[in-house]
Amino acid sequence: MREGTVLIVGGGGREHALAIGLSDSESVSQIHVAPGNAGTSVIGTNHPISASDVPGITRLAVEIEADLVIIGPEAPLVAGLADDLRTLGISCFGPGANGALIEGSKQHAKEIMRELGIPTADSVMLRDIDRMTGVLDSMGPPWVIKRDGLAAGKGVTVTSDIEKAQHAATSAINKDGSVLIESFLEGEEASLLVLIDESDFAILPASQDHKRLSDGDSGPNTGGMGAYAPAPVAEISVIERAISTIIAPMHEYLSRGESPYRGCLYVGLMIRDGHPSVVEFNARLGDPETQVTVPLIESDLGLLLFSVAQGKLGEFNLEISDNHAATVVLASEGYPQNPVKGREISGLAGSRFDKRAIIHHAGTKISSGKVVSSGGRVLSATGIGESLSEALEGAYGAISKIDLKGGHFRRDIGSRALDRPLSGPKTEE
């Protein structure tokens, strides 16, 4: 692909990070985003089509003669958007529906891991509420309760309160007809974004997300309040073990058949005493992990993702920066339960404050010529530096200049790596 047209599907911080990265790619001439946000509108052309509107996205890709479509969210992947695009001869970064089922069904993912001998937590799929008490007694406390379908990153409850565990399990069964109850894994979490096609796989810098709403990992789970990369807990020896016990077996499995996996396999790890186990698989780039990994890719991003879409990753020379990146999410008042929307955001200065900081838009839109909030996670400030401390300084320096009434952010992103040794375990959250 040379001077190609790219369509990005989605409208969050992940998609804005991709758009910024692609805008620096010599291989990309036009960027389209559906539906996009206020940030992507400055870089490319937004189209008011929902990411879940598979026929609408497909028609748009044909209309703009897209050379490459990059699918951000999980819902259109599970719905088969990539399959429809490939049927039309359009290159797509993202797995087909069969591959995306690894995120669409946690039970399916568990069955694959058992088949391949991949280390993960023991689990029981429960469909009968009458069996719930016995299963909970055998698995905890603490208990890990997971909805089996897509839940926008908020379908997990970890608790030592039996009543909360029973409520979460009952609610999941009532909504989905089933619930996954897992044994509790101790350790420290890290995320690996693994680019995969049938020719090869490539691992992007390991990152660590902060799921809880408030400082000290307190408050409810969210879609992610910040992240940093590379995560020091994912030492070289840990990555090597992850490759041999998790990634290489998954690559071989996903490369089988007529429709091999072409996209990103998100590997959520729990690391204890240097040994990684799988917490979850996702079939896409993570958010906010993308915001701290894309800025560290020195290769042409357009050519990289196009190579994966073509099944030619093995021919691509991936170059990664030695820098560090950290992102801090600014959330709306009331997030995650009832985020307040429609408030003006001031203090923005384009996408980049300076060479050390990038503003990644997420829940934003243009209204009457002004940038206003339109979601729970409004934007994030991402700092780049030669050290994690320098990256955090850039991120917090940028986010402190932004004004959103009722907006809030965590002030301890990256503290695990800065303030304590890595030898002690950190419990799952």
C-alpha positions in Angstrom: 0.0 0.0 0.0 1.5 3.3 -1.1 -0.4 6.6 -0.4 -3.5 4.5 0.3 -6.9 5.4 1.7 -7.6 4.0 5.3 -10.9 3.7 7.1 -10.8 3.4 10.9 -13.9 2.0 12.5 -14.7 3.3 16.0 -14.8 6.6 17.8 -12.7 6.3 21.0 -9.2 7.1 22.2 -7.8 4.0 20.5 -9.1 5.2 17.1 -7.7 8.7 17.6 -4.3 7.2 18.5 -4.4 5.2 15.3 -5.4 8.2 13.3 -2.5 10.2 14.7 -0.1 7.4 14.0 -1.4 7.0 10.5 -1.2 10.7 9.8 2.6 10.3 10.2 2.7 7.4 7.8 4.1 8.1 4.3 2.0 5.2 3.1 -1.3 6.9 3.9 -2.8 9.7 1.9 -6.4 9.8 3.2 -7.9 8.9 6.6 -11.6 8.3 7.2 -13.2 7.5 10.5 -16.6 6.1 11.4 -18.0 7.6 13.5 -14.9 9.2 15.0 -14.7 12.1 17.5 -13.7 15.7 17.7 -10.0 14.7 17.5 -10.2 12.5 14.5 -12.2 15.2 12.6 -9.1 17.4 12.6 -6.9 14.6 11.1 -9.3 13.0 8.6 -13.0 12.8 7.5 -15.6 11.6 10.0 -18.6 9.7 8.9 -21.8 9.5 11.1 -22.0 5.8 10.9 -22.1 3.6 14.0 -19.2 1.2 14.4 -21.8 -1.6 14.9 -23.6 -0.8 11.6 -21.9 -3.5 9.6 -23.8 -2.9 6.3 -23.3 0.9 6.6 -19.5 0.5 7.3 -19.2 -1.9 4.4 -20.9 0.5 2.0 -18.7 3.3 3.2 -15.5 1.3 2.6 -16.6 0.6 -1.0 -17.7 4.2 -1.6 -14.3 5.7 -0.5 -12.4 2.9 -2.2 -10.6 2.0 1.0 -7.3 0.2 0.6 -7.3 -0.8 4.3 -10.0 -0.9 7.0 -8.9 -1.0 10.7 -11.6 -2.2 13.0 -11.2 -0.9 16.6 -14.2 -2.1 18.7 -15.1 -5.7 19.4 -18.8 -5.7 18.5 -18.3 -5.3 14.7 -15.6 -7.9 14.8 -17.9 -10.4 16.5 -20.6 -9.4 14.0 -18.4 -10.4 11.1 -17.5 -7.0 9.6 -14.0 -8.3 8.6 -15.5 -11.3 6.8 -17.8 -9.0 4.8 -15.0 -6.7 3.8 -12.7 -9.5 2.8 -15.4 -11.0 0.7 -15.4 -7.7 -1.3 -11.6 -7.9 -1.7 -10.9 -5.1 0.9 -7.9 -5.6 3.1 -8.9 -5.5 6.8 -7.0 -5.4 10.1 -9.1 -7.4 12.4 -10.1 -11.1 12.7 -13.2 -12.6 11.2 -16.2 -13.6 13.3 -14.7 -17.0 14.1 -11.5 -15.5 15.3 -13.3 -12.8 17.3 -15.2 -15.4 19.2 -12.2 -15.6 21.4 -13.5 -12.4 22.9 -17.2 -12.9 22.2 -17.3 -16.0 24.4 -15.2 -16.4 27.5 -16.2 -20.1 27.6 -14.9 -20.5 24.0 -11.6 -18.9 25.0 -11.3 -21.2 28.1 -11.9 -24.3 25.9 -9.1 -23.3 23.5 -6.8 -22.7 26.5 -7.6 -26.1 27.9 -7.0 -27.7 24.6 -3.6 -26.0 24.1 -2.5 -26.3 27.8 -2.2 -22.6 28.2 -1.9 -21.4 31.8 -5.1 -19.7 33.1 -7.5 -19.8 36.0 -9.7 -22.7 36.7 -13.3 -22.0 35.8 -16.9 -23.3 35.9 -19.6 -22.2 33.4 -22.8 -21.9 35.3 -26.3 -21.7 33.8 -28.4 -23.0 36.8 -28.8 -20.5 39.7 -29.6 -23.5 42.0 -26.0 -24.7 41.6 -24.5 -21.2 42.4 -24.0 -21.7 46.1 -22.0 -24.9 45.7 -19.9 -23.5 42.9 -19.1 -20.4 44.8 -18.1 -22.4 47.9 -15.7 -24.4 45.7 -14.0 -21.4 44.0 -13.4 -18.7 46.6 -13.3 -16.3 48.3 -12.3 -14.1 46.7 -14.6 -14.7 43.7 -14.1 -13.7 40.0 -17.4 -13.4 38.2 -17.4 -12.9 34.5 -20.2 -12.4 32.0 -19.8 -14.7 29.0 -20.5 -12.2 26.2 -19.4 -8.7 25.3 -19.6 -6.2 28.2 -17.5 -3.3 27.0 -14.8 -4.1 29.5 -17.1 -3.9 32.5 -18.3 -7.5 32.7 -16.0 -8.7 35.6 -16.7 -8.6 39.3 -13.9 -9.5 41.8 -15.1 -9.6 45.4 -14.7 -11.3 48.7 -18.3 -10.4 49.7 -20.5 -13.4 49.1 -23.7 -11.3 48.6 -22.0 -9.3 45.9 -20.7 -12.4 44.2 -24.2 -14.0 44.3 -25.7 -10.8 42.9 -23.2 -10.5 40.1 -23.6 -14.2 39.1 -27.4 -14.0 39.3 -27.5 -10.8 37.2 -25.2 -12.4 34.6 -27.4 -15.5 34.3 -30.5 -13.4 34.0 -29.0 -11.3 31.2 -26.9 -13.8 29.3 -28.2 -17.2 30.4 -24.9 -18.2 31.8 -22.0 -16.9 33.9 -18.3 -17.9 34.2 -17.0 -18.3 37.7 -13.2 -18.4 38.0 -10.6 -19.1 40.7 -8.7 -16.1 41.8 -5.3 -15.4 40.4 -2.7 -13.5 42.4 0.1 -11.5 40.8 0.5 -8.3 38.9 -1.3 -7.6 35.6 0.2 -6.6 32.3 -1.2 -6.5 28.7 0.4 -7.7 25.5 -0.8 -6.5 22.1 0.3 -9.2 19.7 0.0 -8.6 16.0 -0.9 -11.9 14.3 -1.3 -13.3 10.8 -0.6 -16.7 9.4 3.0 -15.7 8.5 4.2 -14.5 11.9 3.4 -12.7 15.1 4.9 -9.5 16.6 4.7 -8.3 20.2 4.3 -4.6 20.9 5.7 -3.1 24.2 4.0 -4.6 27.3 1.7 -2.1 29.1 -0.1 -1.9 32.3 -3.7 -0.6 32.6 -5.4 1.0 35.6 -9.0 -0.3 35.7 -10.3 1.1 39.0 -11.8 4.6 39.0 -9.9 6.2 41.8 -6.4 6.4 43.3 -5.1 3.4 45.2 -7.0 1.1 42.9 -10.2 1.9 44.6 -13.7 2.4 43.3 -15.6 0.6 40.6 -14.1 -1.0 37.5 -14.0 1.2 34.4 -12.9 0.8 30.8 -9.4 2.0 31.9 -8.3 5.2 33.6 -4.7 5.2 32.4 -1.8 3.0 31.3 2.0 3.1 30.7 4.5 1.2 28.6 6.8 -0.6 28.7 5.6 -2.3 31.9 8.7 -3.4 33.9 6.8 -6.3 35.4 6.9 -7.9 32.0 10.6 -8.6 32.0 12.4 -10.4 29.2 12.1 -13.7 30.9 8.4 -13.2 31.4 7.9 -12.4 27.7 9.9 -15.4 26.7 7.7 -17.6 28.9 4.6 -15.9 27.5 5.8 -16.6 24.0 6.5 -20.3 24.6 3.4 -21.2 26.7 0.8 -18.8 25.3 1.6 -16.8 22.2 3.2 -19.4 20.0 0.5 -22.0 20.7 -2.2 -19.4 20.0 -0.5 -18.3 16.8 -0.4 -21.8 15.5 -4.0 -22.4 16.5 -5.3 -19.1 15.0 -3.4 -19.6 11.7 -5.2 -22.9 10.9 -8.1 -23.1 8.4 -9.2 -21.1 5.4 -9.6 -17.8 7.3 -6.5 -17.3 9.4 -6.5 -14.6 12.2 -5.3 -11.3 10.9 -5.3 -8.5 13.5 -4.4 -8.0 17.1 -4.7 -10.6 19.9 -4.9 -8.8 23.2 -3.4 -11.0 25.9 -4.3 -9.9 29.4 -1.7 -11.5 31.8 -1.4 -12.1 35.5 2.3 -12.5 36.4 3.4 -14.2 39.6 7.0 -15.0 40.5 7.9 -14.5 36.8 5.3 -16.9 35.5 2.4 -15.5 33.3 -1.1 -16.8 33.2 -3.9 -15.6 30.9 -6.6 -13.5 32.5 -8.4 -12.8 29.2 -8.1 -12.6 25.5 -9.5 -9.8 23.4 -9.7 -9.8 19.6 -8.6 -6.2 19.1 -6.2 -3.4 20.2 -6.8 -2.4 23.8 -8.0 1.0 25.0 -6.1 2.8 26.6 -3.2 0.4 25.8 -3.2 1.6 22.2 -2.5 5.2 23.3 0.8 4.2 24.9 2.0 1.6 22.3 1.3 3.3 19.0 3.6 6.3 19.9 6.4 3.8 20.5 6.2 2.3 17.0 8.9 3.8 14.8 7.9 1.9 11.6 5.4 3.2 9.2 2.1 2.3 11.0 0.1 2.1 7.8 2.4 -0.4 6.2 2.6 -2.4 9.4 -1.2 -2.9 9.7 -1.5 -3.4 5.9 1.1 -6.2 6.1 -1.0 -7.9 8.8 -4.1 -7.5 6.8 -2.4 -9.1 3.8 -0.9 -12.0 5.8 2.6 -10.7 5.2 3.7 -9.6 8.7 6.7 -12.0 8.4 8.1 -9.8 5.7 7.8 -6.6 7.8 10.7 -5.1 9.8 9.1 -3.8 13.0 11.0 -1.0 14.8 10.2 0.0 18.3 11.4 3.1 20.1 13.3 2.9 23.4 11.1 5.7 24.9 8.4 5.3 27.5 4.8 6.4 27.3 2.1 7.1 29.9 -1.5 8.1 29.4 -3.9 9.6 32.0 -7.7 9.5 31.3 -10.0 12.5 31.9 -13.5 11.2 32.8 -16.8 12.9 33.0 -18.6 13.7 36.2 -20.7 10.6 37.2 -18.5 8.1 35.3 -18.8 5.1 35.1 -22.4 4.9 36.3 -24.1 8.0 34.9 -21.6 10.2 33.0 -22.6 13.8 32.4 -22.4 14.7 28.8 -22.5 17.9 26.7 -20.1 20.1 28.8 -17.6 22.3 27.0 -13.9 21.3 27.1 -11.4 24.2 27.2 -7.6 24.3 27.3 -7.2 22.0 24.3 -4.3 22.8 21.9 -4.8 20.4 18.9 -3.5 16.9 19.2 -0.1 17.7 20.5 0.9 20.2 23.2 4.5 19.7 22.5 6.9 16.9 21.6 6.3 15.3 25.0 2.5 15.1 25.1 -0.4 14.1 22.9 -4.1 14.6 23.5 -6.1 11.6 22.5 -9.8 12.4 22.2 -12.4 9.7 23.1 -15.9 10.9 24.2 -15.8 14.2 22.4 -17.7 15.9 19.6 -18.1 19.3 18.0 -21.2 21.2 18.9 -21.8 24.8 17.8 -18.2 25.1 17.0 -17.1 24.0 20.4 -15.6 20.7 21.7 -17.9 19.1 24.2 -18.0 15.8 26.1 -20.1 13.0 24.6 -19.0 10.0 26.7 -17.7 8.8 30.0 -14.0 8.6 29.2 -13.6 12.0 27.5 -10.0 12.1 26.5 -6.5 11.2 27.7 -3.2 13.0 27.9 -0.3 10.8 26.7 3.3 11.7 27.6 6.4 10.5 25.8 9.8 10.5 27.4 13.1 8.7 27.9 11.9 7.4 31.2 8.5 6.6 32.8 8.9 9.6 35.1 9.5 11.9 32.2 6.5 10.4 30.3 4.2 10.9 33.4 5.4 14.4 33.8 4.4 15.1 30.2 1.0 13.5 30.6 0.1 15.2 33.9 1.4 18.5 32.6 -0.9 18.4 29.6 -4.0 17.2 31.4 -3.6 19.9 34.1 -4.2 22.5 31.3 -7.6 21.0 30.3 -10.8 22.3 31.9 -14.0 20.2 32.0 -16.5 20.9 34.7 -16.8 17.9 37.0 -14.0 16.1 35.1 -11.7 13.9 37.1 -8.6 11.7 36.7 -6.3 9.5 38.7 -3.2 10.9 40.1 -1.3 7.7 40.6 -0.9 6.3 37.2 2.4 4.4 37.0 3.0 4.4 40.7 3.5 0.7 40.9 6.5 0.9 38.7 7.9 4.0 40.4 7.3 3.5 44.1 7.8 -0.2 44.9 9.9 -3.2 44.0 8.5 -5.7 41.6 9.2 -8.8 43.7 5.9 -8.7 45.7 2.6 -9.9 44.2 -0.2 -7.6 43.4 -3.7 -9.1 43.6 -6.1 -9.2 40.6 -8.5 -6.3 40.2 
